[in-house]
């Protein structure tokens, strides 16, 4: 079975800013976002603090739907050009491709 693609959060600060005024005009807390997306609130905290960098495609899409923005405003699909994590090996692969 194929693994679900992962997306990397481009800028945690942008996500935090967009949470202050969502597509409805109202703000949303990390706990509220987590509840609406169906993930632990610790996951949202880890994303906002940069401790967690990626999420499965389904989670990235749900976060954007709740906030009210297009997926590529906050997320980049991981793969050859965008490493899933900031490991030295992943960054070296990107440097070789550039």
Secondary structure, DSSP 8 states (H G I E B T S, - for coil): -----EEEES-HHHHHHHHHS-TTS----HHHHHHHHTS-HHHHHHHHTTS--EEEHHHHHHHHHHHT--HHHHEEE-SSSS-SS--HHHHHHHHHH-
